[in-house]
Structures are given as C-alpha cells and as structure tokens.
Amino acid sequence: MMSDTRRWAVMGLVFLGILISYVDRGNASIVAVPLMKEFALSPTQMGLLMSSFFWTYAVFQVPAGYLIDRFGIRAAYTVALVAWSIACASTAWATSFTQLILLRLLLGMGEAVSPIASLNFIKQNFEENRQGLPTSIYIAGLAAGPAVGAFLGGRLLDEFGWRQVFLLTGVAGLLWALPWWLLAPRGRPNAASASEPVAALPLKQLLRSPVILALWAAVFFYSYFWYFVLSWVSPYLVLTHGFTSREMGDAVARALFCMAAVNLASGTTADWVIKKTGGSSLRWRKAFVLVGFSCASSLLALPWMSNRTTVIWLMTGAMTTLGIAAGNFWALSQMSAPKELGGRVMGLQNTIAQLAGITAPSLTGFLLGPEKNFTVAILIAGAGPLIAAASVLFGIHERGVNQLHATLALGAKPAGAQGAAAS
C-alpha cells in the first residue's frame, strides 16, 4: 500500500503530466494564424490539422487502457510521454502540411495513455467519497496546461516564432519522466502477477446500459465545447477582434487559470459536502455538474458581443464555470466500473470524448468559410454543455449506476471464477 505522502506526490506528477500533454497538444491553436500564413492554409485545412491529433488519440484510447490494465501505469505512461515529447519537438523542423499532419498523429498516439493512466491511478488509490479533490487536481491540469501554453506560447511566438514554441515545449516535457519512473506504483492493479489473464470487457452490457449511453452523450457534447475552446478561441480573438499574439495568450491564460482554480474549489467543496452530510456521492456530484454545464452555455451570447472587454469577461465566465462541473463529472464517471476494468471502461468513454475532439476543430474550420465568420460555430459549441446537462439530469441515477456496477463486476470475472461463485 502506498504511503499517503507518496500518493499525493504521485498525484502532483499526474497534474504535471496532464498539464504537459495539454501544452503540447494546444500549440497548434496558439500558432494557428502564423502557421496558416506560412503554409497558405485555409480555415478548413487548419481545422483538419488541429483535429488530426484526435484521430490517433481517439483510436488508441482503448488500446491504451488495455496496456495500463496489463502492464501498469508506471511503464506505459513513461514510454508514452517520451514518445509524444519527441513528436512535439520534431514539429519545429516540419516543412510541409503533410509532415505537420503526421507529427500530430504521433503526438495523439502517445498522449492517449495520459488520461487513462491518470484516472486509473485515482480510482485505485482514493476512496470513492474522497475522489473529488484528486480528480479535480487532474482536471485542473487540463485547464492549467493550455493556460500555461497560451501564456508562454504567446510570448515565445512574439520573440522567436512558431517553430521554437514546439521545440521548447517538447523538450521541457521530458523532465517529467524520471520522477514519474521513481515514484509511480509498479506493476498492474489487482493482479498477483503479469502472467494472470486480463479480465474480458463486457461490451454488450455497456451498450445496453442507459447510464453508459447518457455518460457517452454527456461527454461528447461537453468535450465538443471544450475542444472548440482549446482549438479555435485563440484564433477567434485574433481574427475577429484583432488581438495581438501576446494579448490573445494573456486572455486565454487568465480564463483557463480561473477555470483550474474553480475546478479545484469545486472538487474540494463536493468532497466536503458529501462527508459533512453523509449524502449520496452521485447526487451531490450530479448537482455540481448540472450547475457548471448550465453556466458554461453562456458562451452562446458571444457572437453578439463586439466590445473586447465584454468578450473577455464572457469568455472567462463561460470557461470558469465549466470548472464547477469538470472534476465532478469525471468523478461521477469513475463510479460506473469495477477496478479490474477501470482502464478500458474509461478508455471507451474517453474515445467518445475524442470523437468530439475530431469533430469540433474540423467542423468549425469548415463553418468559418472564406469570411472567417464564427457565429454558427460558436452557437453549436455553446449548446454543447446544455445537451450534456440534460443527459446527466435524465440519464444518470443511483439505481442505474448500482445495476451497471453489479453487471460489469460479474462480467469482469473469468469464466472459471464465475462458475465457482455460482456454485
């Protein structure tokens, strides 16, 4: 059993790992305008480039979950981070659109391990009623990563150009690998040895579950909003409102840092309320999710804002209030699967999220057209949290989650174990 000090030290590395991954994947958004100019890319092509990361990121979610269930998070995450850092740094030498696409595909392949490893560590090492804070620390990394990337990227872009943005952030990520290798838990969870068979994933039971279908709908529309923000809000500020690279970086960084702070406060508060009241973890986390998603949909008003200060405040408000929901949503999601299947069940859900990552950048690029008009794209993205809230409200409830957990736990047992249990 891991000591409490070491457990929280690893949790700090989980935060840094996901922060690094979001800096590296977000670079294309920060440098989008000069990249479009140098390679003569249309908005549709730029959208395709930003979505290409998610092609391999989505495809490798379930294989990443299998590797983590099979070999453990220590080895899988170390190898993955080194691989994606090299891919990120190598983008500095790209000379064609094709090379950019290929490097983004490699980046997505490597980063597929990071969310599954992070959430699996939390599930294995924290009790259910204490998962709000560690999950929120993980989610804070999702916001702090692009915030750091926007803040530093805007300055590096001004001083050195877009190539150095990729080179410096890629090389910096490698510093994480050694402490992770030294501190992360060894082996794979709940297994006496690596020779034991990995439990089968009962996919049919998942597809028949209203709870899983509601979670998948919610994660798709929530993620569509999130990936629209990460991919196109920075170019929107530059192209529509005339922000400089530094002004754009500062505005996006402020909004994302606010989201990270609110996310941590929300996870901590939810844990405290659950402990204080002795109430249902699911019901309280569901309440936080509904409030956060509903408030984030205020982005719908953005097309009618022309004053730059108002635009910044509205954007910051929408992204900040998403922090109320984010950590609690993923904590809610982790209640659905037994530990033996944690990597792959979360891998499936994250695959759905990455389908939104494929769709949001590319569809937005198509919708902009030659005029680079963001109105329709913003309305579609702003509606995402409302649809996600409706899915959570009507599809996720205590009885359904309990039934799903019992079904999956039974399906996770090898055939011999099920027969022994029945006898």
C-alpha positions in Angstrom: 0.0 0.0 0.0 1.4 3.4 -1.0 2.1 5.9 1.8 -0.1 9.0 2.0 2.9 11.3 1.3 3.9 9.3 -1.8 0.3 9.0 -3.0 0.0 12.8 -3.1 3.4 13.2 -4.6 2.3 11.0 -7.5 -0.9 13.0 -7.7 1.3 16.1 -8.2 3.0 14.3 -11.1 -0.4 13.3 -12.5 -1.2 17.0 -12.5 2.1 18.0 -14.2 1.8 15.1 -16.7 -1.7 16.2 -17.9 -0.5 19.8 -17.9 2.4 18.9 -20.2 0.1 17.0 -22.5 -2.3 19.9 -22.9 0.6 22.4 -23.5 1.9 20.1 -26.3 -1.5 19.5 -28.0 -2.5 23.1 -27.7 0.5 24.5 -29.5 -1.3 24.3 -32.9 -4.0 26.6 -31.7 -1.6 29.2 -30.3 0.4 29.4 -33.5 -2.6 28.8 -35.9 -2.5 32.3 -37.5 1.2 32.3 -38.5 1.0 28.7 -39.4 -1.8 29.4 -41.8 0.2 32.3 -43.4 3.4 30.3 -43.8 1.8 27.2 -45.3 -1.0 29.1 -47.1 -3.6 27.0 -45.2 -7.4 27.7 -45.4 -9.5 27.6 -42.3 -10.7 24.2 -43.4 -7.1 22.9 -43.7 -6.2 24.4 -40.3 -9.2 22.7 -38.7 -8.1 19.5 -40.3 -4.7 19.9 -38.8 -6.0 20.6 -35.4 -8.4 17.7 -35.5 -5.7 15.2 -36.8 -4.3 14.9 -33.3 -7.6 13.3 -32.2 -7.7 10.7 -34.9 -5.0 8.6 -33.3 -5.8 9.9 -29.8 -9.3 8.5 -30.1 -8.3 5.2 -31.8 -5.7 4.5 -29.1 -7.8 5.1 -26.0 -9.0 1.5 -25.6 -5.6 0.0 -26.5 -4.0 2.4 -24.0 -6.5 1.2 -21.4 -5.5 -2.4 -22.2 -1.8 -1.6 -21.8 -2.4 0.1 -18.5 -4.5 -2.8 -17.2 -1.9 -5.3 -18.5 1.4 -3.6 -17.5 0.5 -0.8 -15.1 0.7 3.0 -15.3 4.4 3.4 -14.5 5.9 1.8 -17.6 3.0 2.7 -20.0 3.0 6.4 -19.1 6.8 6.9 -19.1 7.2 5.4 -22.6 4.2 7.4 -23.9 5.4 10.8 -22.6 8.9 10.4 -24.0 7.4 9.4 -27.4 4.9 12.3 -27.6 7.6 14.9 -26.4 9.8 13.8 -29.2 7.0 14.2 -31.7 6.1 17.7 -30.4 9.8 18.9 -30.5 10.2 17.4 -34.0 7.4 19.7 -35.3 9.9 22.5 -35.3 11.5 21.0 -38.4 8.3 20.4 -40.4 8.4 21.8 -43.9 5.0 20.7 -45.3 1.4 20.3 -44.4 1.8 16.5 -44.7 4.7 16.5 -42.2 2.6 18.5 -39.7 -0.3 16.1 -40.0 2.0 13.0 -39.4 3.6 14.6 -36.4 0.2 15.5 -34.9 -0.9 11.8 -35.4 2.2 10.6 -33.5 1.5 13.2 -30.8 -2.1 11.9 -30.4 -0.9 8.3 -30.3 1.5 9.0 -27.4 -0.9 11.2 -25.4 -3.7 8.6 -25.5 -2.1 7.0 -22.4 -2.2 10.1 -20.2 -5.9 10.5 -19.3 -6.4 6.8 -18.7 -3.3 6.4 -16.6 -4.3 9.5 -14.5 -7.9 8.5 -13.8 -6.9 4.9 -13.2 -4.4 6.0 -10.6 -7.1 8.0 -8.8 -9.6 5.1 -8.9 -7.0 2.7 -7.5 -5.7 4.9 -4.7 -8.5 7.0 -3.4 -11.8 6.0 -1.8 -15.0 6.9 -3.7 -16.1 9.7 -1.3 -12.6 11.2 -1.5 -12.1 11.2 -5.3 -13.4 14.7 -5.8 -10.2 16.6 -4.9 -7.7 14.3 -6.7 -10.0 14.2 -9.8 -10.2 18.0 -9.7 -6.4 18.2 -9.4 -6.3 16.1 -12.6 -8.9 18.3 -14.3 -7.0 21.4 -13.1 -4.1 20.1 -15.2 -6.4 20.1 -18.3 -7.1 23.8 -17.8 -3.7 24.8 -16.5 -1.9 23.1 -19.4 -3.5 25.2 -22.2 -3.3 28.3 -19.8 0.4 27.9 -19.4 0.7 27.1 -23.2 -1.2 30.2 -24.1 0.7 32.5 -21.7 4.2 31.2 -22.7 3.3 30.4 -26.2 2.1 33.9 -27.0 5.4 35.3 -25.7 7.6 32.7 -27.4 5.7 33.3 -30.6 6.3 37.0 -30.4 10.0 36.6 -29.6 11.1 33.6 -31.6 8.4 32.3 -34.0 6.2 29.3 -34.1 8.9 26.6 -34.6 10.5 27.4 -31.2 7.2 27.0 -29.5 7.1 23.4 -30.5 10.8 22.7 -29.8 11.0 24.2 -26.3 7.7 22.8 -25.0 8.5 19.3 -26.4 12.0 19.2 -24.8 10.7 20.6 -21.5 8.2 17.7 -21.1 11.0 15.1 -20.9 12.0 16.4 -17.4 8.8 14.8 -16.0 9.8 11.2 -16.9 12.4 10.5 -14.2 10.4 11.4 -11.1 7.4 9.6 -12.5 9.5 6.4 -13.0 10.9 6.6 -9.5 7.6 7.4 -7.7 4.7 5.8 -9.7 3.3 2.5 -8.5 4.9 -0.6 -10.1 3.0 -3.5 -11.7 -0.7 -3.6 -12.5 -3.5 -3.2 -10.1 -5.4 -6.1 -8.6 -3.2 -8.8 -10.1 -0.8 -11.2 -8.4 1.5 -11.3 -11.5 1.7 -10.1 -15.0 1.1 -13.7 -16.2 -2.6 -13.6 -15.0 -5.2 -13.1 -17.7 -6.7 -9.7 -18.1 -10.4 -9.7 -17.4 -12.6 -9.6 -20.5 -14.5 -6.3 -21.2 -18.3 -7.0 -21.2 -19.0 -4.6 -24.1 -22.6 -5.8 -24.7 -23.6 -4.9 -21.1 -22.1 -1.5 -21.6 -24.0 -0.8 -24.8 -27.3 -1.9 -23.1 -26.9 0.4 -20.2 -28.8 3.7 -20.2 -26.3 5.1 -17.7 -23.4 4.5 -20.1 -25.3 5.9 -23.0 -26.1 9.0 -21.0 -22.5 9.4 -19.9 -21.3 9.0 -23.5 -23.7 11.6 -24.8 -22.7 14.0 -22.0 -19.0 13.5 -22.5 -19.3 14.1 -26.3 -21.2 17.4 -26.0 -19.2 18.6 -23.1 -16.0 17.7 -24.9 -17.2 19.4 -28.1 -17.4 22.7 -26.2 -14.0 22.1 -24.5 -12.2 21.3 -27.7 -13.8 24.2 -29.6 -12.4 26.4 -26.8 -9.0 24.9 -27.0 -8.7 24.9 -30.8 -10.5 28.0 -32.1 -11.0 30.6 -29.3 -7.4 31.8 -29.7 -7.7 32.3 -33.5 -11.1 33.8 -32.9 -9.7 36.6 -30.7 -7.0 37.4 -33.3 -9.1 37.1 -36.4 -12.4 38.6 -35.2 -11.3 41.1 -32.5 -7.7 42.0 -33.6 -5.9 40.7 -30.5 -2.1 40.5 -30.8 -0.4 37.2 -30.0 0.5 38.3 -26.5 -2.9 39.8 -25.8 -4.6 36.6 -27.0 -2.3 34.4 -24.9 -2.9 36.5 -21.8 -6.7 36.5 -22.3 -6.9 32.7 -22.8 -4.5 32.0 -20.0 -6.5 34.1 -17.5 -9.7 32.3 -18.4 -8.1 28.8 -18.1 -6.3 29.6 -14.8 -9.7 30.8 -13.4 -11.3 27.5 -14.6 -8.5 25.5 -12.9 -8.9 27.3 -9.6 -12.7 27.0 -9.6 -12.3 23.3 -10.6 -10.1 22.6 -7.5 -12.5 24.5 -5.2 -15.5 22.7 -6.7 -13.9 19.2 -6.2 -12.9 20.1 -2.6 -16.3 21.5 -1.8 -18.1 18.5 -3.2 -16.0 16.1 -1.1 -16.6 18.3 2.0 -20.4 18.4 1.4 -20.6 14.6 0.9 -18.6 13.9 4.0 -20.5 16.5 6.1 -24.0 15.5 5.1 -23.4 11.8 4.6 -25.4 12.1 1.4 -25.1 10.3 -1.9 -21.8 11.0 -3.7 -23.6 10.5 -7.0 -26.4 13.0 -6.2 -24.1 15.8 -5.0 -21.6 15.4 -7.9 -24.5 15.4 -10.3 -25.7 18.7 -8.8 -22.3 20.3 -9.3 -22.2 19.0 -12.9 -25.6 20.4 -13.7 -24.8 23.9 -12.4 -21.4 24.0 -14.2 -22.7 22.9 -17.5 -25.6 25.2 -17.5 -23.5 28.3 -16.7 -20.9 27.4 -19.3 -23.5 27.6 -22.1 -23.3 31.4 -21.6 -20.8 31.3 -24.5 -23.9 31.3 -26.7 -24.0 35.1 -26.3 -20.5 35.6 -27.6 -21.5 36.4 -31.3 -23.4 39.4 -30.2 -20.5 40.9 -28.2 -18.3 43.4 -30.0 -16.6 45.2 -27.1 -13.2 43.5 -26.4 -13.6 43.8 -22.7 -17.1 42.3 -22.7 -15.8 39.5 -25.0 -13.0 38.6 -22.5 -15.4 38.7 -19.5 -18.0 36.5 -21.2 -15.4 34.0 -22.4 -13.8 33.9 -19.0 -17.1 33.4 -17.3 -18.1 30.5 -19.5 -14.8 28.7 -19.2 -14.5 29.4 -15.4 -18.0 28.0 -14.6 -17.1 24.8 -16.6 -14.7 24.2 -13.8 -17.7 23.7 -11.4 -18.7 20.7 -13.5 -15.4 19.2 -14.9 -13.8 17.4 -11.9 -17.1 16.2 -10.6 -18.2 14.9 -14.0 -15.2 12.7 -14.2 -15.5 11.6 -10.6 -19.1 10.7 -11.5 -17.9 8.7 -14.5 -15.5 6.7 -12.4 -18.3 5.3 -10.3 -19.5 3.1 -13.2 -16.8 0.4 -13.4 -15.1 -2.1 -11.2 -11.4 -1.6 -10.7 -10.4 -4.6 -12.8 -11.9 -2.8 -15.9 -11.2 0.8 -14.9 -8.6 1.4 -17.7 -10.7 0.1 -20.5 -14.1 1.5 -19.4 -12.6 5.0 -19.0 -10.8 4.4 -22.3 -14.1 3.8 -24.1 -15.6 6.9 -22.6 -12.5 8.9 -23.5 -12.8 7.6 -27.0 -16.2 9.2 -27.2 -14.7 12.4 -25.9 -12.1 12.4 -28.6 -14.6 11.9 -31.3 -15.7 15.4 -30.3 -12.1 16.4 -30.5 -12.0 15.3 -34.1 -15.3 17.0 -34.9 -15.0 20.4 -33.2 -11.9 21.7 -34.8 -12.6 20.4 -38.3 -16.3 21.3 -38.4 -15.5 24.8 -37.1 -12.9 25.3 -39.8 -15.5 24.3 -42.4 -18.2 26.5 -40.9 -15.9 29.6 -40.9 -15.7 29.7 -44.7 -13.6 32.3 -46.5 -15.2 35.1 -44.5 -13.9 33.5 -41.2 -17.3 34.1 -39.5 -17.5 32.4 -36.2 -21.3 32.8 -35.4 -22.7 29.4 -36.3 -19.6 27.6 -34.9 -20.0 29.4 -31.5 -23.7 28.6 -31.3 -23.1 24.9 -31.9 -20.3 24.8 -29.3 -22.3 26.8 -26.7 -25.2 24.4 -27.0 -23.0 21.5 -26.1 -23.0 22.0 -22.3 -26.8 22.3 -22.3 -27.2 19.0 -24.0 -24.6 17.4 -21.7 -26.5 18.7 -18.7 -29.8 17.2 -20.0 -28.1 13.8 -20.5 -26.8 13.8 -16.9 -30.1 15.0 -15.4 -32.2 12.4 -17.1 -29.8 9.5 -17.7 -27.7 9.1 -14.6 -29.3 8.0 -11.3 -28.3 5.9 -8.3 -30.3 2.7 -9.2 -28.9 2.6 -12.7 -25.3 3.0 -11.6 -25.7 0.3 -9.0 -27.1 -2.1 -11.6 -24.4 -1.3 -14.1 -21.7 -1.8 -11.5 -23.0 -5.2 -10.5 -23.4 -6.3 -14.1 -19.8 -5.2 -15.1 -18.3 -6.7 -11.9 -19.9 -10.1 -12.8 -18.9 -9.8 -16.5 -15.3 -9.0 -15.5 -14.7 -12.3 -13.8 -13.0 -15.1 -15.8 -15.4 -18.0 -16.7 -13.9 -20.3 -14.1 -14.4 -17.7 -11.4 -18.0 -17.1 -12.3 -18.7 -20.8 -12.2 -17.1 -21.1 -8.7 -19.1 -18.1 -7.5 -22.3 -19.7 -8.8 -21.6 -23.0 -7.0 
